[in-house]
Amino acid sequence: MKPSAATPASLKHQGLLLLIGGLLLALMAAPAARAQGSYNRWNAQPPAAIERIQKKERAPKPQPPAVVPDTTEQPRVAQSKLLKRGLGSRMRQGQSLPEDSISMVFFSQNSRYPSAAVQARAEAKVVIRLQVAPNGRVSRTSVVTLTPAPNPYRDGPVPAPALQALAEEAQRVFRMLRFEPGPQTSEEDLSANFSIQ
């Protein structure tokens, strides 16, 4: 094959193509150079202050209704029958009924000598006032008297925490007593003697 001779028209056409191609390359390179140049600049301005975002306060979630647990302690040994009201006054007057002994048996079977009282060798007589609701349950207790008993094996007075432990134990056990239902709330004063055997 023989190389063809270039004609003035074909040279003109080739020149035009080269010119257009060169212009396209120049135009494409200019934005790249401009974009690259922006990355090479350094502006050392202080950082903008951080603004705290205020948190939105949420409405509290509705709580389910609280279930009140039955906090009545169950006795270790159950009471054999309901006590008749007026027990405290019958005991004070020495006119107790045969069934009144249920309270003493119940107390001896369900009470525990508090460890603080054992360590202090504390002995005492505790009188507790009970409020008995119409349904026969003890609704409230309070200490009427707390008399320490003499103990030859103990040096000095009985520590107050030991006496308090005896009073709390008497209240705990007496709160578990059940009386016959009545027309209204009544009060009973019962005594408990704590002695180390």
Secondary structure, 3 states (H helix, E strand, C coil): CCCCCCCHHHHHHHHHHHHHHHHHHHHHHHHHHHHHHHHCCCCCCCCCCCCCCCCCCCCCCCCCCCCCCCCCCCCCCCCCCCECCCHHHHHHHCCCCHHHHHHHHHHHHHCCCCHHHHHCCCCEEEEEEEEECCCCEEEEEEEEEEEECCCCCCCCCCCHHHHHHHHHHHHHHHCCCEECCCCCCEEEEEEEEECCC
